[in-house]
Amino acid sequence: MDDSWKRAYRGDSGVPHSDPQQLVNTWKGAFALASVAWLQTHTSNLTKFLQFNWSDKAIKIDQQKWKKIFDKKQKQTTLSSSNNDGPTK
């Protein structure tokens, strides 16, 4: 077992942690990759948020239309019921 690990501590060029400069470059690359991934995720979420969605706009207009119709019917039923409450001759 010692023979298989001996090369790593003698400065073998194939082992990443044997060269201090290569270790620094590996960490720089990992940090750069993580920061690019983080920025890409947040910018894509932001662009999705800022995009205009026609389907949502149509649903909102339809909802406003039906709300107006509902309010108008409610107003008519209250007016007709208030007219029927009085004494009839």
DSSP file (Angstrom, degrees, kcal/mol; ACC not computed):
  #  RESIDUE AA STRUCTURE BP1 BP2  ACC     N-H-->O    O-->H-N    N-H-->O    O-->H-N    TCO  KAPPA ALPHA  PHI   PSI    X-CA   Y-CA   Z-CA
    1    1 A M     >        0   0    0      0, 0.0     4,-1.0     0, 0.0     3,-0.4   0.000 360.0 360.0 360.0 -37.6    0.0    0.0    0.0
    2    2 A D  H  >  +     0   0    0      1,-0.2     4,-1.2     2,-0.2     3,-0.3   0.848 360.0  59.2 -64.6 -32.7    2.8    2.4    0.8
    3    3 A D  H  > S+     0   0    0      1,-0.2     4,-0.6     2,-0.2    -1,-0.2   0.856 102.6  52.4 -65.7 -33.7    4.3    1.9   -2.7
    4    4 A S  H  4 S+     0   0    0     -3,-0.4    -1,-0.2     1,-0.2    -2,-0.2   0.789 116.0  38.9 -75.5 -24.7    1.1    3.1   -4.4
    5    5 A W  H >X S+     0   0    0     -4,-1.0     4,-0.7    -3,-0.3     3,-0.6   0.539  94.5  84.5 -98.0  -8.6    1.0    6.4   -2.3
    6    6 A K  H >< S+     0   0    0     -4,-1.2     3,-0.8     1,-0.2     4,-0.5   0.870  83.8  57.9 -64.0 -37.7    4.7    7.1   -2.3
    7    7 A R  G ><>S+     0   0    0     -4,-0.6     5,-1.3     1,-0.2     3,-0.9   0.823  97.2  62.3 -63.7 -31.5    4.7    8.8   -5.7
    8    8 A A  G <45S+     0   0    0     -3,-0.6     3,-0.4     1,-0.2    -1,-0.2   0.804 107.0  43.0 -67.3 -28.7    2.2   11.5   -4.6
    9    9 A Y  G <<5S+     0   0    0     -3,-0.8    -1,-0.2    -4,-0.7    -2,-0.2   0.433 102.0  67.9 -98.9   0.9    4.5   12.8   -1.9
   10   10 A R  T < 5S-     0   0    0     -3,-0.9    -1,-0.2    -4,-0.5    -2,-0.2   0.353 120.8 -93.5 -97.4   4.5    7.7   12.8   -4.1
   11   11 A G  T   5 -     0   0    0     -3,-0.4     2,-0.2    -4,-0.2    -3,-0.1   0.835  54.2-175.7  89.9  33.5    6.5   15.5   -6.4
   12   12 A D    > < -     0   0    0     -5,-1.3     3,-1.4     1,-0.2     6,-0.3  -0.474  23.3-141.3 -64.8 129.3    4.9   13.4   -9.1
   13   13 A S  T 3  S+     0   0    0      1,-0.3    -1,-0.2    -2,-0.2     6,-0.1   0.700  96.9  63.1 -70.1 -18.5    3.8   15.8  -11.9
   14   14 A G  T 3  S+     0   0    0      4,-0.0    -1,-0.3     2,-0.0    -6,-0.1   0.560  87.0  82.3 -81.8  -7.9    0.6   13.7  -12.5
   15   15 A V  S X  S-     0   0    0     -3,-1.4     3,-1.5     1,-0.1     4,-0.4  -0.876  72.5-147.9-101.4 122.2   -0.7   14.4   -9.0
   16   16 A P  G >  S+     0   0    0      0, 0.0     3,-0.8     0, 0.0     7,-0.1   0.835  93.0  52.7 -61.6 -35.8   -2.5   17.8   -8.7
   17   17 A H  G 3  S+     0   0    0      1,-0.2     6,-0.0     5,-0.1    -9,-0.0   0.463  92.0  74.7 -84.3   2.8   -1.6   18.5   -5.1
   18   18 A S  G <  S+     0   0    0     -3,-1.5    -1,-0.2    -6,-0.3    -5,-0.1   0.745  91.6  58.4 -82.8 -22.7    2.1   18.0   -5.6
   19   19 A D  S <> S-     0   0    0     -3,-0.8     4,-1.9    -4,-0.4     3,-0.2  -0.929  70.7-156.6-109.6 116.5    2.6   21.3   -7.4
   20   20 A P  H  > S+     0   0    0      0, 0.0     4,-2.0     0, 0.0     5,-0.2   0.871  94.0  52.2 -60.5 -37.6    1.5   24.4   -5.4
   21   21 A Q  H  > S+     0   0    0      1,-0.2     4,-2.3     2,-0.2     5,-0.2   0.893 108.7  50.1 -67.3 -37.8    1.0   26.5   -8.5
   22   22 A Q  H  > S+     0   0    0      2,-0.2     4,-2.1     1,-0.2    -1,-0.2   0.860 108.6  53.5 -67.1 -34.8   -1.3   23.9  -10.1
   23   23 A L  H  X S+     0   0    0     -4,-1.9     4,-2.1     2,-0.2    -2,-0.2   0.911 109.4  48.0 -64.6 -42.6   -3.3   23.7   -6.8
   24   24 A V  H  X S+     0   0    0     -4,-2.0     4,-2.4     1,-0.2    -2,-0.2   0.913 111.6  50.0 -64.0 -43.2   -3.8   27.5   -6.9
   25   25 A N  H  X S+     0   0    0     -4,-2.3     4,-2.4     1,-0.2    -1,-0.2   0.870 108.3  53.4 -64.1 -36.6   -4.9   27.3  -10.6
   26   26 A T  H  X S+     0   0    0     -4,-2.1     4,-2.3     2,-0.2    -1,-0.2   0.924 110.9  45.9 -63.9 -43.8   -7.3   24.5   -9.8
   27   27 A W  H  X S+     0   0    0     -4,-2.1     4,-2.4     2,-0.2    -2,-0.2   0.880 111.5  52.2 -67.7 -37.1   -8.9   26.6   -7.0
   28   28 A K  H  X S+     0   0    0     -4,-2.4     4,-2.6     2,-0.2    -2,-0.2   0.928 111.2  47.4 -62.0 -44.4   -9.1   29.7   -9.3
   29   29 A G  H  X S+     0   0    0     -4,-2.4     4,-2.5     2,-0.2    -2,-0.2   0.897 111.5  50.0 -64.2 -40.8  -10.8   27.6  -12.0
   30   30 A A  H  X S+     0   0    0     -4,-2.3     4,-2.3     2,-0.2    -1,-0.2   0.911 112.7  47.3 -64.9 -41.9  -13.3   26.2   -9.5
   31   31 A F  H  X S+     0   0    0     -4,-2.4     4,-2.4     2,-0.2    -2,-0.2   0.910 112.5  49.4 -65.9 -42.1  -14.1   29.7   -8.2
   32   32 A A  H  X S+     0   0    0     -4,-2.6     4,-2.4     2,-0.2     5,-0.2   0.922 112.0  48.2 -63.1 -44.0  -14.5   31.1  -11.7
   33   33 A L  H  X S+     0   0    0     -4,-2.5     4,-2.3     1,-0.2    -2,-0.2   0.911 112.5  48.7 -63.0 -42.9  -16.8   28.2  -12.7
   34   34 A A  H  X S+     0   0    0     -4,-2.3     4,-2.3     1,-0.2    -2,-0.2   0.902 112.2  48.2 -65.1 -40.6  -18.9   28.6   -9.6
   35   35 A S  H  X S+     0   0    0     -4,-2.4     4,-2.6     2,-0.2     5,-0.2   0.893 111.9  48.8 -69.1 -38.7  -19.2   32.4  -10.0
   36   36 A V  H  X S+     0   0    0     -4,-2.4     4,-2.6     2,-0.2    -2,-0.2   0.914 112.6  48.6 -65.5 -41.9  -20.2   32.0  -13.7
   37   37 A A  H  X S+     0   0    0     -4,-2.3     4,-2.0    -5,-0.2    -2,-0.2   0.905 112.6  48.5 -64.0 -40.8  -22.8   29.4  -12.9
   38   38 A W  H  X S+     0   0    0     -4,-2.3     4,-2.1     2,-0.2    -2,-0.2   0.933 114.2  45.1 -64.8 -46.5  -24.2   31.6  -10.1
   39   39 A L  H  X S+     0   0    0     -4,-2.6     4,-2.7     1,-0.2     5,-0.3   0.901 111.6  52.4 -65.0 -40.9  -24.4   34.7  -12.3
   40   40 A Q  H  X S+     0   0    0     -4,-2.6     4,-2.1     1,-0.2    -1,-0.2   0.898 109.7  49.6 -63.5 -40.1  -25.9   32.8  -15.2
   41   41 A T  H  X S+     0   0    0     -4,-2.0     4,-2.0    -5,-0.2    -1,-0.2   0.931 114.2  44.0 -63.8 -46.1  -28.6   31.3  -12.9
   42   42 A H  H  X S+     0   0    0     -4,-2.1     4,-2.0     1,-0.2    -2,-0.2   0.874 114.1  48.8 -70.8 -36.8  -29.6   34.7  -11.5
   43   43 A T  H  X S+     0   0    0     -4,-2.7     4,-2.4     2,-0.2    -1,-0.2   0.877 111.0  50.3 -71.8 -34.8  -29.5   36.6  -14.8
   44   44 A S  H  X S+     0   0    0     -4,-2.1     4,-2.0    -5,-0.3    -2,-0.2   0.896 111.2  49.0 -69.3 -36.9  -31.7   33.9  -16.5
   45   45 A N  H  X S+     0   0    0     -4,-2.0     4,-1.8    -5,-0.2    -2,-0.2   0.891 111.6  50.3 -65.0 -38.2  -34.2   34.2  -13.6
   46   46 A L  H  X S+     0   0    0     -4,-2.0     4,-2.0     2,-0.2    -2,-0.2   0.904 110.2  48.4 -67.0 -41.4  -34.1   37.9  -14.0
   47   47 A T  H  X S+     0   0    0     -4,-2.4     4,-1.2     1,-0.2    -1,-0.2   0.868 110.5  51.7 -68.4 -34.6  -34.8   37.8  -17.7
   48   48 A K  H  < S+     0   0    0     -4,-2.0    -1,-0.2     1,-0.2    -2,-0.2   0.882 110.8  49.2 -65.8 -36.1  -37.6   35.3  -17.2
   49   49 A F  H  < S+     0   0    0     -4,-1.8    -2,-0.2     1,-0.2    -1,-0.2   0.867 113.2  46.0 -69.6 -36.6  -39.1   37.7  -14.7
   50   50 A L  H  < S+     0   0    0     -4,-2.0    -1,-0.2    -5,-0.1    -2,-0.2   0.623  88.1 106.5 -84.8 -13.5  -38.8   40.7  -17.0
   51   51 A Q  S  < S-     0   0    0     -4,-1.2     2,-0.5    -3,-0.2    -3,-0.0  -0.382  75.3-118.0 -68.7 144.4  -40.2   39.1  -20.1
   52   52 A F        -     0   0    0     -2,-0.1     2,-0.7     4,-0.0    -1,-0.1  -0.726  25.0-155.8 -85.4 125.2  -43.7   40.1  -21.2
   53   53 A N     >  -     0   0    0     -2,-0.5     4,-1.9     1,-0.2     5,-0.1  -0.893   8.9-166.6-107.7 111.4  -46.0   37.1  -21.1
   54   54 A W  H  > S+     0   0    0     -2,-0.7     4,-2.4     1,-0.2     5,-0.2   0.836  87.9  57.1 -66.2 -33.4  -49.0   37.5  -23.4
   55   55 A S  H  > S+     0   0    0      2,-0.2     4,-2.2     1,-0.2    -1,-0.2   0.929 107.9  46.2 -64.7 -45.1  -50.9   34.6  -21.8
   56   56 A D  H  > S+     0   0    0      1,-0.2     4,-2.2     2,-0.2    -1,-0.2   0.889 112.1  51.9 -63.8 -38.4  -50.7   36.2  -18.3
   57   57 A K  H  X S+     0   0    0     -4,-1.9     4,-2.3     2,-0.2    -2,-0.2   0.911 109.5  49.1 -64.6 -42.0  -51.8   39.5  -19.8
   58   58 A A  H  X S+     0   0    0     -4,-2.4     4,-2.4     1,-0.2    -2,-0.2   0.892 110.8  50.0 -65.3 -39.8  -54.8   37.9  -21.5
   59   59 A I  H  X S+     0   0    0     -4,-2.2     4,-2.4     2,-0.2    -1,-0.2   0.901 110.4  50.6 -64.6 -40.3  -55.9   36.1  -18.3
   60   60 A K  H  X S+     0   0    0     -4,-2.2     4,-2.1     2,-0.2    -2,-0.2   0.910 111.5  46.9 -65.1 -42.6  -55.6   39.3  -16.4
   61   61 A I  H  X S+     0   0    0     -4,-2.3     4,-2.3     2,-0.2    -2,-0.2   0.907 112.6  50.4 -65.4 -41.5  -57.8   41.2  -18.9
   62   62 A D  H  X S+     0   0    0     -4,-2.4     4,-2.4     1,-0.2    -2,-0.2   0.897 109.6  50.7 -63.2 -40.5  -60.3   38.4  -18.9
   63   63 A Q  H  X S+     0   0    0     -4,-2.4     4,-2.1     1,-0.2    -1,-0.2   0.911 109.9  49.8 -64.1 -42.2  -60.5   38.4  -15.1
   64   64 A Q  H  X S+     0   0    0     -4,-2.1     4,-2.1     2,-0.2    -2,-0.2   0.901 110.4  51.3 -62.9 -40.2  -61.1   42.1  -15.1
   65   65 A K  H  X S+     0   0    0     -4,-2.3     4,-2.1     1,-0.2    -2,-0.2   0.939 111.9  45.2 -62.5 -47.7  -63.9   41.7  -17.6
   66   66 A W  H  X S+     0   0    0     -4,-2.4     4,-2.5     1,-0.2    -1,-0.2   0.830 110.0  55.6 -67.8 -31.2  -65.6   39.0  -15.6
   67   67 A K  H  X S+     0   0    0     -4,-2.1     4,-2.6     2,-0.2    -1,-0.2   0.911 107.8  48.7 -66.3 -41.0  -65.2   41.0  -12.4
   68   68 A K  H  X S+     0   0    0     -4,-2.1     4,-2.4     2,-0.2    -2,-0.2   0.912 112.2  48.7 -63.2 -42.4  -67.0   44.0  -14.0
   69   69 A I  H  X S+     0   0    0     -4,-2.1     4,-2.3     2,-0.2    -2,-0.2   0.918 112.3  48.8 -63.4 -43.2  -69.8   41.7  -15.2
   70   70 A F  H  X S+     0   0    0     -4,-2.5     4,-2.4     2,-0.2    -2,-0.2   0.920 112.0  48.2 -63.4 -44.5  -70.1   40.2  -11.7
   71   71 A D  H  X S+     0   0    0     -4,-2.6     4,-2.3     1,-0.2    -1,-0.2   0.894 110.8  51.8 -62.6 -39.8  -70.2   43.6  -10.1
   72   72 A K  H  X S+     0   0    0     -4,-2.4     4,-2.2     2,-0.2    -2,-0.2   0.909 111.1  47.1 -64.1 -42.1  -72.8   44.8  -12.5
   73   73 A K  H  X S+     0   0    0     -4,-2.3     4,-2.4     2,-0.2    -2,-0.2   0.890 111.3  51.3 -66.5 -39.1  -75.0   41.8  -11.8
   74   74 A Q  H  X S+     0   0    0     -4,-2.4     4,-2.1     2,-0.2    -2,-0.2   0.904 110.3  49.4 -62.9 -40.8  -74.6   42.3   -8.1
   75   75 A K  H  X S+     0   0    0     -4,-2.3     4,-2.1     1,-0.2    -2,-0.2   0.907 111.4  49.3 -65.1 -42.0  -75.6   45.9   -8.4
   76   76 A Q  H  X S+     0   0    0     -4,-2.2     4,-2.6     1,-0.2     5,-0.2   0.892 110.6  49.8 -66.5 -39.5  -78.7   45.0  -10.5
   77   77 A T  H  X S+     0   0    0     -4,-2.4     4,-2.2     1,-0.2    -1,-0.2   0.883 111.5  48.5 -69.2 -36.3  -79.8   42.4   -8.0
   78   78 A T  H  X S+     0   0    0     -4,-2.1     4,-1.9     2,-0.2    -1,-0.2   0.890 113.4  47.7 -69.7 -36.9  -79.5   44.8   -5.1
   79   79 A L  H  X S+     0   0    0     -4,-2.1     4,-1.7     2,-0.2    -2,-0.2   0.917 114.4  45.8 -67.7 -42.6  -81.4   47.4   -7.0
   80   80 A S  H  X S+     0   0    0     -4,-2.6     4,-1.3     1,-0.2    -2,-0.2   0.874 113.8  48.4 -70.5 -35.0  -84.2   45.0   -8.0
   81   81 A S  H  X S+     0   0    0     -4,-2.2     4,-0.7    -5,-0.2    -1,-0.2   0.845 110.2  51.8 -73.1 -32.0  -84.4   43.6   -4.5
   82   82 A S  H  < S+     0   0    0     -4,-1.9     4,-0.4     1,-0.2     3,-0.3   0.830 108.7  51.6 -72.5 -29.9  -84.5   47.1   -2.9
   83   83 A N  H  < S+     0   0    0     -4,-1.7     3,-0.4     1,-0.2    -1,-0.2   0.828 110.1  49.1 -72.2 -31.3  -87.4   48.0   -5.3
   84   84 A N  H  < S+     0   0    0     -4,-1.3    -1,-0.2     1,-0.2    -2,-0.2   0.575  94.9  75.0 -84.0 -11.2  -89.4   44.8   -4.3
   85   85 A D  S  < S+     0   0    0     -4,-0.7    -1,-0.2    -3,-0.3    -2,-0.1   0.778  79.7  84.6 -74.9 -26.0  -89.0   45.4   -0.5
   86   86 A G  S    S-     0   0    0     -4,-0.4     2,-0.2    -3,-0.4    -3,-0.0  -0.197  96.7 -80.2 -73.6 167.5  -91.5   48.2   -0.4
   87   87 A P        -     0   0    0      0, 0.0     2,-0.3     0, 0.0    -1,-0.1  -0.453  44.5-142.5 -68.9 138.2  -95.2   47.7    0.0
   88   88 A T              0   0    0     -2,-0.2    -4,-0.0     1,-0.1    -3,-0.0  -0.796 360.0 360.0-102.4 144.9  -97.0   46.8   -3.2
   89   89 A K              0   0    0     -2,-0.3    -1,-0.1     0, 0.0     0, 0.0   0.376 360.0 360.0-110.8 360.0 -100.5   48.1   -4.0
